[in-house]
Amino acid sequence: MKKQFAYSTAFAISFIFFSLLLAEFILSLQGKSLCTTSSCLTVDALSLSHRAMVLLGAVYFGLFSLLMLKRNYLLIDALSMSGVC
């Protein structure tokens, strides 16, 4: 029961991150951003491409959410470990 709750929580969190990153990508195409604080601007200045980083994050969390729906726990664990690395 606890394991199922943990996977459900992980799915919800990854889907929320996927949604936020997708919204950020769409806004970045219009020259806007969800975050306008100075810390976001500092991180943005240090990255190679803001849109590429947002898109890669959206792909990662989208894939994670899809694997959660398919309940492919072996690939979920592998994707989680690659994200940590």
PDB file of N, CA, C and O in Angstrom:
ATOM      1  N   MET A   1       0.823  -1.197   0.000  1.00  0.00           N
ATOM      2  CA  MET A   1       0.000   0.000   0.000  1.00  0.00           C
ATOM      3  C   MET A   1       0.868   1.262   0.000  1.00  0.00           C
ATOM      4  O   MET A   1       0.579   2.220  -0.718  1.00  0.00           O
ATOM      5  N   LYS A   2       1.933   1.257   0.810  1.00  0.00           N
ATOM      6  CA  LYS A   2       2.804   2.427   0.876  1.00  0.00           C
ATOM      7  C   LYS A   2       3.530   2.640  -0.443  1.00  0.00           C
ATOM      8  O   LYS A   2       3.744   3.778  -0.862  1.00  0.00           O
ATOM      9  N   LYS A   3       3.914   1.537  -1.103  1.00  0.00           N
ATOM     10  CA  LYS A   3       4.620   1.649  -2.373  1.00  0.00           C
ATOM     11  C   LYS A   3       3.715   2.263  -3.437  1.00  0.00           C
ATOM     12  O   LYS A   3       4.163   3.099  -4.222  1.00  0.00           O
ATOM     13  N   GLN A   4       2.455   1.860  -3.470  1.00  0.00           N
ATOM     14  CA  GLN A   4       1.503   2.409  -4.439  1.00  0.00           C
ATOM     15  C   GLN A   4       1.287   3.903  -4.179  1.00  0.00           C
ATOM     16  O   GLN A   4       1.185   4.681  -5.127  1.00  0.00           O
ATOM     17  N   PHE A   5       1.216   4.308  -2.918  1.00  0.00           N
ATOM     18  CA  PHE A   5       1.064   5.724  -2.575  1.00  0.00           C
ATOM     19  C   PHE A   5       2.283   6.510  -3.035  1.00  0.00           C
ATOM     20  O   PHE A   5       2.154   7.625  -3.542  1.00  0.00           O
ATOM     21  N   ALA A   6       3.472   5.927  -2.857  1.00  0.00           N
ATOM     22  CA  ALA A   6       4.698   6.605  -3.274  1.00  0.00           C
ATOM     23  C   ALA A   6       4.715   6.805  -4.791  1.00  0.00           C
ATOM     24  O   ALA A   6       5.083   7.878  -5.269  1.00  0.00           O
ATOM     25  N   TYR A   7       4.320   5.780  -5.550  1.00  0.00           N
ATOM     26  CA  TYR A   7       4.294   5.911  -7.006  1.00  0.00           C
ATOM     27  C   TYR A   7       3.208   6.886  -7.461  1.00  0.00           C
ATOM     28  O   TYR A   7       3.404   7.621  -8.429  1.00  0.00           O
ATOM     29  N   SER A   8       2.071   6.898  -6.776  1.00  0.00           N
ATOM     30  CA  SER A   8       1.012   7.854  -7.122  1.00  0.00           C
ATOM     31  C   SER A   8       1.469   9.286  -6.867  1.00  0.00           C
ATOM     32  O   SER A   8       1.204  10.187  -7.663  1.00  0.00           O
ATOM     33  N   THR A   9       2.151   9.479  -5.760  1.00  0.00           N
ATOM     34  CA  THR A   9       2.672  10.806  -5.438  1.00  0.00           C
ATOM     35  C   THR A   9       3.736  11.231  -6.448  1.00  0.00           C
ATOM     36  O   THR A   9       3.761  12.381  -6.886  1.00  0.00           O
ATOM     37  N   ALA A  10       4.613  10.297  -6.814  1.00  0.00           N
ATOM     38  CA  ALA A  10       5.652  10.603  -7.803  1.00  0.00           C
ATOM     39  C   ALA A  10       5.026  10.951  -9.151  1.00  0.00           C
ATOM     40  O   ALA A  10       5.507  11.850  -9.841  1.00  0.00           O
ATOM     41  N   PHE A  11       3.962  10.253  -9.533  1.00  0.00           N
ATOM     42  CA  PHE A  11       3.277  10.569 -10.783  1.00  0.00           C
ATOM     43  C   PHE A  11       2.687  11.978 -10.734  1.00  0.00           C
ATOM     44  O   PHE A  11       2.844  12.753 -11.677  1.00  0.00           O
ATOM     45  N   ALA A  12       2.011  12.305  -9.640  1.00  0.00           N
ATOM     46  CA  ALA A  12       1.382  13.622  -9.519  1.00  0.00           C
ATOM     47  C   ALA A  12       2.434  14.733  -9.596  1.00  0.00           C
ATOM     48  O   ALA A  12       2.237  15.733 -10.287  1.00  0.00           O
ATOM     49  N   ILE A  13       3.531  14.556  -8.896  1.00  0.00           N
ATOM     50  CA  ILE A  13       4.581  15.577  -8.892  1.00  0.00           C
ATOM     51  C   ILE A  13       5.207  15.711 -10.275  1.00  0.00           C
ATOM     52  O   ILE A  13       5.425  16.825 -10.752  1.00  0.00           O
ATOM     53  N   SER A  14       5.495  14.587 -10.921  1.00  0.00           N
ATOM     54  CA  SER A  14       6.117  14.662 -12.245  1.00  0.00           C
ATOM     55  C   SER A  14       5.167  15.259 -13.268  1.00  0.00           C
ATOM     56  O   SER A  14       5.611  15.977 -14.164  1.00  0.00           O
ATOM     57  N   PHE A  15       3.886  14.988 -13.163  1.00  0.00           N
ATOM     58  CA  PHE A  15       2.923  15.571 -14.092  1.00  0.00           C
ATOM     59  C   PHE A  15       2.785  17.082 -13.875  1.00  0.00           C
ATOM     60  O   PHE A  15       2.626  17.835 -14.836  1.00  0.00           O
ATOM     61  N   ILE A  16       2.844  17.516 -12.635  1.00  0.00           N
ATOM     62  CA  ILE A  16       2.801  18.954 -12.342  1.00  0.00           C
ATOM     63  C   ILE A  16       4.034  19.650 -12.932  1.00  0.00           C
ATOM     64  O   ILE A  16       3.918  20.708 -13.552  1.00  0.00           O
ATOM     65  N   PHE A  17       5.219  19.048 -12.735  1.00  0.00           N
ATOM     66  CA  PHE A  17       6.440  19.627 -13.312  1.00  0.00           C
ATOM     67  C   PHE A  17       6.374  19.644 -14.832  1.00  0.00           C
ATOM     68  O   PHE A  17       6.783  20.622 -15.456  1.00  0.00           O
ATOM     69  N   PHE A  18       5.862  18.571 -15.437  1.00  0.00           N
ATOM     70  CA  PHE A  18       5.706  18.523 -16.886  1.00  0.00           C
ATOM     71  C   PHE A  18       4.805  19.663 -17.361  1.00  0.00           C
ATOM     72  O   PHE A  18       5.124  20.345 -18.334  1.00  0.00           O
ATOM     73  N   SER A  19       3.687  19.867 -16.677  1.00  0.00           N
ATOM     74  CA  SER A  19       2.749  20.928 -17.059  1.00  0.00           C
ATOM     75  C   SER A  19       3.374  22.308 -16.932  1.00  0.00           C
ATOM     76  O   SER A  19       3.205  23.152 -17.812  1.00  0.00           O
ATOM     77  N   LEU A  20       4.094  22.542 -15.843  1.00  0.00           N
ATOM     78  CA  LEU A  20       4.742  23.843 -15.647  1.00  0.00           C
ATOM     79  C   LEU A  20       5.839  24.091 -16.682  1.00  0.00           C
ATOM     80  O   LEU A  20       5.968  25.204 -17.193  1.00  0.00           O
ATOM     81  N   LEU A  21       6.623  23.069 -16.992  1.00  0.00           N
ATOM     82  CA  LEU A  21       7.681  23.230 -17.992  1.00  0.00           C
ATOM     83  C   LEU A  21       7.108  23.438 -19.384  1.00  0.00           C
ATOM     84  O   LEU A  21       7.665  24.196 -20.178  1.00  0.00           O
ATOM     85  N   LEU A  22       6.006  22.776 -19.684  1.00  0.00           N
ATOM     86  CA  LEU A  22       5.356  22.989 -20.974  1.00  0.00           C
ATOM     87  C   LEU A  22       4.817  24.417 -21.070  1.00  0.00           C
ATOM     88  O   LEU A  22       4.938  25.058 -22.113  1.00  0.00           O
ATOM     89  N   ALA A  23       4.222  24.914 -19.980  1.00  0.00           N
ATOM     90  CA  ALA A  23       3.738  26.299 -19.956  1.00  0.00           C
ATOM     91  C   ALA A  23       4.899  27.279 -20.106  1.00  0.00           C
ATOM     92  O   ALA A  23       4.782  28.278 -20.816  1.00  0.00           O
ATOM     93  N   GLU A  24       6.018  26.996 -19.440  1.00  0.00           N
ATOM     94  CA  GLU A  24       7.202  27.870 -19.544  1.00  0.00           C
ATOM     95  C   GLU A  24       7.740  27.871 -20.976  1.00  0.00           C
ATOM     96  O   GLU A  24       8.148  28.917 -21.481  1.00  0.00           O
ATOM     97  N   PHE A  25       7.744  26.717 -21.627  1.00  0.00           N
ATOM     98  CA  PHE A  25       8.226  26.648 -23.004  1.00  0.00           C
ATOM     99  C   PHE A  25       7.332  27.468 -23.931  1.00  0.00           C
ATOM    100  O   PHE A  25       7.831  28.204 -24.782  1.00  0.00           O
ATOM    101  N   ILE A  26       6.035  27.346 -23.774  1.00  0.00           N
ATOM    102  CA  ILE A  26       5.098  28.106 -24.611  1.00  0.00           C
ATOM    103  C   ILE A  26       5.257  29.600 -24.360  1.00  0.00           C
ATOM    104  O   ILE A  26       5.237  30.396 -25.300  1.00  0.00           O
ATOM    105  N   LEU A  27       5.414  29.984 -23.096  1.00  0.00           N
ATOM    106  CA  LEU A  27       5.623  31.406 -22.783  1.00  0.00           C
ATOM    107  C   LEU A  27       6.955  31.911 -23.324  1.00  0.00           C
ATOM    108  O   LEU A  27       7.052  33.059 -23.759  1.00  0.00           O
ATOM    109  N   SER A  28       7.989  31.056 -23.299  1.00  0.00           N
ATOM    110  CA  SER A  28       9.292  31.503 -23.793  1.00  0.00           C
ATOM    111  C   SER A  28       9.255  31.763 -25.300  1.00  0.00           C
ATOM    112  O   SER A  28      10.020  32.584 -25.806  1.00  0.00           O
ATOM    113  N   LEU A  29       8.372  31.071 -26.015  1.00  0.00           N
ATOM    114  CA  LEU A  29       8.216  31.348 -27.439  1.00  0.00           C
ATOM    115  C   LEU A  29       7.637  32.741 -27.677  1.00  0.00           C
ATOM    116  O   LEU A  29       7.833  33.331 -28.740  1.00  0.00           O
ATOM    117  N   GLN A  30       6.923  33.259 -26.680  1.00  0.00           N
ATOM    118  CA  GLN A  30       6.338  34.592 -26.766  1.00  0.00           C
ATOM    119  C   GLN A  30       7.207  35.649 -26.092  1.00  0.00           C
ATOM    120  O   GLN A  30       6.828  36.818 -26.017  1.00  0.00           O
ATOM    121  N   GLY A  31       8.389  35.228 -25.597  1.00  0.00           N
ATOM    122  CA  GLY A  31       9.296  36.166 -24.947  1.00  0.00           C
ATOM    123  C   GLY A  31       8.936  36.452 -23.504  1.00  0.00           C
ATOM    124  O   GLY A  31       9.369  37.464 -22.952  1.00  0.00           O
ATOM    125  N   LYS A  32       8.152  35.583 -22.877  1.00  0.00           N
ATOM    126  CA  LYS A  32       7.732  35.771 -21.488  1.00  0.00           C
ATOM    127  C   LYS A  32       8.257  34.608 -20.657  1.00  0.00           C
ATOM    128  O   LYS A  32       8.873  33.683 -21.187  1.00  0.00           O
ATOM    129  N   SER A  33       8.009  34.661 -19.349  1.00  0.00           N
ATOM    130  CA  SER A  33       8.450  33.594 -18.459  1.00  0.00           C
ATOM    131  C   SER A  33       7.530  33.523 -17.249  1.00  0.00           C
ATOM    132  O   SER A  33       6.913  34.517 -16.869  1.00  0.00           O
ATOM    133  N   LEU A  34       7.443  32.342 -16.649  1.00  0.00           N
ATOM    134  CA  LEU A  34       6.679  32.202 -15.412  1.00  0.00           C
ATOM    135  C   LEU A  34       7.421  32.834 -14.237  1.00  0.00           C
ATOM    136  O   LEU A  34       6.798  33.322 -13.294  1.00  0.00           O
ATOM    137  N   CYS A  35       8.742  32.823 -14.296  1.00  0.00           N
ATOM    138  CA  CYS A  35       9.566  33.329 -13.203  1.00  0.00           C
ATOM    139  C   CYS A  35      10.338  34.560 -13.674  1.00  0.00           C
ATOM    140  O   CYS A  35      11.084  34.505 -14.652  1.00  0.00           O
ATOM    141  N   THR A  36      10.151  35.646 -12.977  1.00  0.00           N
ATOM    142  CA  THR A  36      10.840  36.884 -13.359  1.00  0.00           C
ATOM    143  C   THR A  36      11.733  37.414 -12.241  1.00  0.00           C
ATOM    144  O   THR A  36      12.178  38.560 -12.301  1.00  0.00           O
ATOM    145  N   THR A  37      12.003  36.592 -11.218  1.00  0.00           N
ATOM    146  CA  THR A  37      12.859  37.052 -10.128  1.00  0.00           C
ATOM    147  C   THR A  37      14.314  37.071 -10.582  1.00  0.00           C
ATOM    148  O   THR A  37      14.664  36.498 -11.613  1.00  0.00           O
ATOM    149  N   SER A  38      15.143  37.729  -9.806  1.00  0.00           N
ATOM    150  CA  SER A  38      16.553  37.855 -10.182  1.00  0.00           C
ATOM    151  C   SER A  38      17.262  36.508 -10.177  1.00  0.00           C
ATOM    152  O   SER A  38      18.175  36.293 -10.974  1.00  0.00           O
ATOM    153  N   SER A  39      16.862  35.598  -9.295  1.00  0.00           N
ATOM    154  CA  SER A  39      17.525  34.289  -9.269  1.00  0.00           C
ATOM    155  C   SER A  39      17.228  33.502 -10.548  1.00  0.00           C
ATOM    156  O   SER A  39      18.098  32.782 -11.039  1.00  0.00           O
ATOM    157  N   CYS A  40      16.028  33.627 -11.088  1.00  0.00           N
ATOM    158  CA  CYS A  40      15.707  32.945 -12.350  1.00  0.00           C
ATOM    159  C   CYS A  40      16.518  33.532 -13.496  1.00  0.00           C
ATOM    160  O   CYS A  40      16.982  32.804 -14.374  1.00  0.00           O
ATOM    161  N   LEU A  41      16.683  34.826 -13.486  1.00  0.00           N
ATOM    162  CA  LEU A  41      17.454  35.475 -14.546  1.00  0.00           C
ATOM    163  C   LEU A  41      18.925  35.086 -14.468  1.00  0.00           C
ATOM    164  O   LEU A  41      19.586  34.968 -15.500  1.00  0.00           O
ATOM    165  N   THR A  42      19.452  34.885 -13.251  1.00  0.00           N
ATOM    166  CA  THR A  42      20.838  34.477 -13.079  1.00  0.00           C
ATOM    167  C   THR A  42      21.053  33.072 -13.624  1.00  0.00           C
ATOM    168  O   THR A  42      22.019  32.827 -14.346  1.00  0.00           O
ATOM    169  N   VAL A  43      20.157  32.147 -13.283  1.00  0.00           N
ATOM    170  CA  VAL A  43      20.266  30.777 -13.778  1.00  0.00           C
ATOM    171  C   VAL A  43      20.103  30.756 -15.296  1.00  0.00           C
ATOM    172  O   VAL A  43      20.802  30.015 -15.986  1.00  0.00           O
ATOM    173  N   ASP A  44      19.191  31.560 -15.811  1.00  0.00           N
ATOM    174  CA  ASP A  44      18.972  31.627 -17.254  1.00  0.00           C
ATOM    175  C   ASP A  44      20.224  32.126 -17.971  1.00  0.00           C
ATOM    176  O   ASP A  44      20.543  31.647 -19.059  1.00  0.00           O
ATOM    177  N   ALA A  45      20.929  33.073 -17.381  1.00  0.00           N
ATOM    178  CA  ALA A  45      22.137  33.610 -18.001  1.00  0.00           C
ATOM    179  C   ALA A  45      23.268  32.580 -18.012  1.00  0.00           C
ATOM    180  O   ALA A  45      24.134  32.626 -18.886  1.00  0.00           O
ATOM    181  N   LEU A  46      23.270  31.656 -17.056  1.00  0.00           N
ATOM    182  CA  LEU A  46      24.324  30.647 -16.976  1.00  0.00           C
ATOM    183  C   LEU A  46      24.072  29.449 -17.890  1.00  0.00           C
ATOM    184  O   LEU A  46      25.001  28.706 -18.206  1.00  0.00           O
ATOM    185  N   SER A  47      22.835  29.259 -18.312  1.00  0.00           N
ATOM    186  CA  SER A  47      22.528  28.096 -19.165  1.00  0.00           C
ATOM    187  C   SER A  47      22.811  28.419 -20.627  1.00  0.00           C
ATOM    188  O   SER A  47      22.828  29.583 -21.026  1.00  0.00           O
ATOM    189  N   LEU A  48      23.032  27.382 -21.412  1.00  0.00           N
ATOM    190  CA  LEU A  48      23.339  27.572 -22.823  1.00  0.00           C
ATOM    191  C   LEU A  48      22.122  28.080 -23.587  1.00  0.00           C
ATOM    192  O   LEU A  48      22.226  29.034 -24.358  1.00  0.00           O
ATOM    193  N   SER A  49      20.986  27.457 -23.381  1.00  0.00           N
ATOM    194  CA  SER A  49      19.769  27.855 -24.061  1.00  0.00           C
ATOM    195  C   SER A  49      18.586  27.601 -23.139  1.00  0.00           C
ATOM    196  O   SER A  49      18.336  26.465 -22.738  1.00  0.00           O
ATOM    197  N   HIS A  50      17.869  28.648 -22.809  1.00  0.00           N
ATOM    198  CA  HIS A  50      16.729  28.527 -21.899  1.00  0.00           C
ATOM    199  C   HIS A  50      15.673  27.590 -22.468  1.00  0.00           C
ATOM    200  O   HIS A  50      15.163  26.721 -21.761  1.00  0.00           O
ATOM    201  N   ARG A  51      15.349  27.763 -23.732  1.00  0.00           N
ATOM    202  CA  ARG A  51      14.312  26.926 -24.343  1.00  0.00           C
ATOM    203  C   ARG A  51      14.725  25.465 -24.397  1.00  0.00           C
ATOM    204  O   ARG A  51      13.901  24.578 -24.170  1.00  0.00           O
ATOM    205  N   ALA A  52      15.985  25.207 -24.694  1.00  0.00           N
ATOM    206  CA  ALA A  52      16.455  23.818 -24.764  1.00  0.00           C
ATOM    207  C   ALA A  52      16.383  23.153 -23.390  1.00  0.00           C
ATOM    208  O   ALA A  52      15.970  21.999 -23.277  1.00  0.00           O
ATOM    209  N   MET A  53      16.780  23.870 -22.361  1.00  0.00           N
ATOM    210  CA  MET A  53      16.725  23.304 -21.014  1.00  0.00           C
ATOM    211  C   MET A  53      15.285  23.035 -20.591  1.00  0.00           C
ATOM    212  O   MET A  53      14.995  21.992 -20.003  1.00  0.00           O
ATOM    213  N   VAL A  54      14.392  23.960 -20.883  1.00  0.00           N
ATOM    214  CA  VAL A  54      12.979  23.776 -20.538  1.00  0.00           C
ATOM    215  C   VAL A  54      12.397  22.608 -21.319  1.00  0.00           C
ATOM    216  O   VAL A  54      11.652  21.798 -20.768  1.00  0.00           O
ATOM    217  N   LEU A  55      12.730  22.521 -22.586  1.00  0.00           N
ATOM    218  CA  LEU A  55      12.210  21.431 -23.415  1.00  0.00           C
ATOM    219  C   LEU A  55      12.747  20.075 -22.947  1.00  0.00           C
ATOM    220  O   LEU A  55      11.997  19.100 -22.899  1.00  0.00           O
ATOM    221  N   LEU A  56      14.026  20.004 -22.605  1.00  0.00           N
ATOM    222  CA  LEU A  56      14.590  18.756 -22.090  1.00  0.00           C
ATOM    223  C   LEU A  56      13.923  18.348 -20.776  1.00  0.00           C
ATOM    224  O   LEU A  56      13.653  17.168 -20.556  1.00  0.00           O
ATOM    225  N   GLY A  57      13.661  19.310 -19.915  1.00  0.00           N
ATOM    226  CA  GLY A  57      12.965  19.013 -18.661  1.00  0.00           C
ATOM    227  C   GLY A  57      11.546  18.520 -18.909  1.00  0.00           C
ATOM    228  O   GLY A  57      11.084  17.593 -18.245  1.00  0.00           O
ATOM    229  N   ALA A  58      10.859  19.132 -19.858  1.00  0.00           N
ATOM    230  CA  ALA A  58       9.495  18.713 -20.182  1.00  0.00           C
ATOM    231  C   ALA A  58       9.490  17.299 -20.753  1.00  0.00           C
ATOM    232  O   ALA A  58       8.603  16.507 -20.435  1.00  0.00           O
ATOM    233  N   VAL A  59      10.469  16.978 -21.590  1.00  0.00           N
ATOM    234  CA  VAL A  59      10.566  15.618 -22.143  1.00  0.00           C
ATOM    235  C   VAL A  59      10.841  14.618 -21.023  1.00  0.00           C
ATOM    236  O   VAL A  59      10.234  13.548 -20.983  1.00  0.00           O
ATOM    237  N   TYR A  60      11.746  14.960 -20.121  1.00  0.00           N
ATOM    238  CA  TYR A  60      12.078  14.073 -19.005  1.00  0.00           C
ATOM    239  C   TYR A  60      10.851  13.785 -18.145  1.00  0.00           C
ATOM    240  O   TYR A  60      10.531  12.625 -17.888  1.00  0.00           O
ATOM    241  N   PHE A  61      10.167  14.833 -17.702  1.00  0.00           N
ATOM    242  CA  PHE A  61       9.020  14.624 -16.820  1.00  0.00           C
ATOM    243  C   PHE A  61       7.815  14.050 -17.576  1.00  0.00           C
ATOM    244  O   PHE A  61       7.008  13.331 -16.986  1.00  0.00           O
ATOM    245  N   GLY A  62       7.686  14.355 -18.858  1.00  0.00           N
ATOM    246  CA  GLY A  62       6.628  13.741 -19.659  1.00  0.00           C
ATOM    247  C   GLY A  62       6.846  12.246 -19.806  1.00  0.00           C
ATOM    248  O   GLY A  62       5.910  11.458 -19.678  1.00  0.00           O
ATOM    249  N   LEU A  63       8.086  11.859 -20.076  1.00  0.00           N
ATOM    250  CA  LEU A  63       8.424  10.442 -20.185  1.00  0.00           C
ATOM    251  C   LEU A  63       8.229   9.735 -18.847  1.00  0.00           C
ATOM    252  O   LEU A  63       7.731   8.611 -18.794  1.00  0.00           O
ATOM    253  N   PHE A  64       8.623  10.399 -17.779  1.00  0.00           N
ATOM    254  CA  PHE A  64       8.447   9.841 -16.445  1.00  0.00           C
ATOM    255  C   PHE A  64       6.962   9.616 -16.157  1.00  0.00           C
ATOM    256  O   PHE A  64       6.583   8.562 -15.647  1.00  0.00           O
ATOM    257  N   SER A  65       6.123  10.598 -16.479  1.00  0.00           N
ATOM    258  CA  SER A  65       4.679  10.464 -16.258  1.00  0.00           C
ATOM    259  C   SER A  65       4.092   9.342 -17.101  1.00  0.00           C
ATOM    260  O   SER A  65       3.258   8.573 -16.622  1.00  0.00           O
ATOM    261  N   LEU A  66       4.521   9.245 -18.349  1.00  0.00           N
ATOM    262  CA  LEU A  66       4.024   8.193 -19.230  1.00  0.00           C
ATOM    263  C   LEU A  66       4.403   6.809 -18.707  1.00  0.00           C
ATOM    264  O   LEU A  66       3.583   5.891 -18.719  1.00  0.00           O
ATOM    265  N   LEU A  67       5.641   6.663 -18.249  1.00  0.00           N
ATOM    266  CA  LEU A  67       6.065   5.387 -17.686  1.00  0.00           C
ATOM    267  C   LEU A  67       5.294   5.052 -16.414  1.00  0.00           C
ATOM    268  O   LEU A  67       5.030   3.882 -16.136  1.00  0.00           O
ATOM    269  N   MET A  68       4.934   6.074 -15.643  1.00  0.00           N
ATOM    270  CA  MET A  68       4.132   5.833 -14.436  1.00  0.00           C
ATOM    271  C   MET A  68       2.748   5.310 -14.808  1.00  0.00           C
ATOM    272  O   MET A  68       2.214   4.424 -14.141  1.00  0.00           O
ATOM    273  N   LEU A  69       2.174   5.853 -15.861  1.00  0.00           N
ATOM    274  CA  LEU A  69       0.864   5.373 -16.293  1.00  0.00           C
ATOM    275  C   LEU A  69       0.940   3.934 -16.794  1.00  0.00           C
ATOM    276  O   LEU A  69       0.018   3.148 -16.577  1.00  0.00           O
ATOM    277  N   LYS A  70       2.045   3.588 -17.466  1.00  0.00           N
ATOM    278  CA  LYS A  70       2.228   2.238 -17.987  1.00  0.00           C
ATOM    279  C   LYS A  70       2.679   1.262 -16.894  1.00  0.00           C
ATOM    280  O   LYS A  70       2.677   0.048 -17.097  1.00  0.00           O
ATOM    281  N   ARG A  71       3.062   1.801 -15.746  1.00  0.00           N
ATOM    282  CA  ARG A  71       3.539   1.018 -14.597  1.00  0.00           C
ATOM    283  C   ARG A  71       4.746   0.156 -14.949  1.00  0.00           C
ATOM    284  O   ARG A  71       4.847  -1.002 -14.544  1.00  0.00           O
ATOM    285  N   ASN A  72       5.649   0.747 -15.709  1.00  0.00           N
ATOM    286  CA  ASN A  72       6.892   0.078 -16.075  1.00  0.00           C
ATOM    287  C   ASN A  72       7.952   0.505 -15.057  1.00  0.00           C
ATOM    288  O   ASN A  72       8.736   1.421 -15.304  1.00  0.00           O
ATOM    289  N   TYR A  73       7.959  -0.174 -13.913  1.00  0.00           N
ATOM    290  CA  TYR A  73       8.769   0.266 -12.783  1.00  0.00           C
ATOM    291  C   TYR A  73      10.268   0.114 -13.025  1.00  0.00           C
ATOM    292  O   TYR A  73      11.057   0.869 -12.457  1.00  0.00           O
ATOM    293  N   LEU A  74      10.674  -0.833 -13.846  1.00  0.00           N
ATOM    294  CA  LEU A  74      12.096  -0.986 -14.142  1.00  0.00           C
ATOM    295  C   LEU A  74      12.624   0.239 -14.894  1.00  0.00           C
ATOM    296  O   LEU A  74      13.688   0.762 -14.562  1.00  0.00           O
ATOM    297  N   LEU A  75      11.881   0.690 -15.903  1.00  0.00           N
ATOM    298  CA  LEU A  75      12.320   1.887 -16.638  1.00  0.00           C
ATOM    299  C   LEU A  75      12.160   3.159 -15.802  1.00  0.00           C
ATOM    300  O   LEU A  75      12.931   4.107 -15.952  1.00  0.00           O
ATOM    301  N   ILE A  76      11.162   3.174 -14.927  1.00  0.00           N
ATOM    302  CA  ILE A  76      11.003   4.330 -14.022  1.00  0.00           C
ATOM    303  C   ILE A  76      12.237   4.468 -13.130  1.00  0.00           C
ATOM    304  O   ILE A  76      12.777   5.561 -12.957  1.00  0.00           O
ATOM    305  N   ASP A  77      12.669   3.340 -12.570  1.00  0.00           N
ATOM    306  CA  ASP A  77      13.856   3.376 -11.710  1.00  0.00           C
ATOM    307  C   ASP A  77      15.095   3.797 -12.502  1.00  0.00           C
ATOM    308  O   ASP A  77      15.915   4.569 -12.003  1.00  0.00           O
ATOM    309  N   ALA A  78      15.236   3.300 -13.720  1.00  0.00           N
ATOM    310  CA  ALA A  78      16.390   3.678 -14.545  1.00  0.00           C
ATOM    311  C   ALA A  78      16.351   5.167 -14.893  1.00  0.00           C
ATOM    312  O   ALA A  78      17.381   5.841 -14.857  1.00  0.00           O
ATOM    313  N   LEU A  79      15.170   5.680 -15.226  1.00  0.00           N
ATOM    314  CA  LEU A  79      15.033   7.100 -15.558  1.00  0.00           C
ATOM    315  C   LEU A  79      15.293   7.967 -14.334  1.00  0.00           C
ATOM    316  O   LEU A  79      15.889   9.039 -14.441  1.00  0.00           O
ATOM    317  N   SER A  80      14.849   7.505 -13.185  1.00  0.00           N
ATOM    318  CA  SER A  80      15.098   8.243 -11.940  1.00  0.00           C
ATOM    319  C   SER A  80      16.597   8.318 -11.640  1.00  0.00           C
ATOM    320  O   SER A  80      17.108   9.371 -11.259  1.00  0.00           O
ATOM    321  N   MET A  81      17.284   7.209 -11.813  1.00  0.00           N
ATOM    322  CA  MET A  81      18.722   7.195 -11.547  1.00  0.00           C
ATOM    323  C   MET A  81      19.477   8.064 -12.560  1.00  0.00           C
ATOM    324  O   MET A  81      20.461   8.711 -12.204  1.00  0.00           O
ATOM    325  N   SER A  82      19.025   8.082 -13.813  1.00  0.00           N
ATOM    326  CA  SER A  82      19.686   8.930 -14.804  1.00  0.00           C
ATOM    327  C   SER A  82      19.439  10.405 -14.489  1.00  0.00           C
ATOM    328  O   SER A  82      20.301  11.249 -14.732  1.00  0.00           O
ATOM    329  N   GLY A  83      18.273  10.706 -13.955  1.00  0.00           N
ATOM    330  CA  GLY A  83      17.989  12.086 -13.557  1.00  0.00           C
ATOM    331  C   GLY A  83      18.852  12.536 -12.390  1.00  0.00           C
ATOM    332  O   GLY A  83      19.263  13.695 -12.327  1.00  0.00           O
ATOM    333  N   VAL A  84      19.125  11.634 -11.477  1.00  0.00           N
ATOM    334  CA  VAL A  84      19.983  11.952 -10.335  1.00  0.00           C
ATOM    335  C   VAL A  84      21.418  12.172 -10.804  1.00  0.00           C
ATOM    336  O   VAL A  84      22.111  13.069 -10.325  1.00  0.00           O
ATOM    337  N   CYS A  85      21.848  11.343 -11.740  1.00  0.00           N
ATOM    338  CA  CYS A  85      23.221  11.469 -12.254  1.00  0.00           C
ATOM    339  C   CYS A  85      23.377  12.760 -13.027  1.00  0.00           C
ATOM    340  O   CYS A  85      24.460  13.047 -13.537  1.00  0.00           O
TER     341      CYS A  85
END
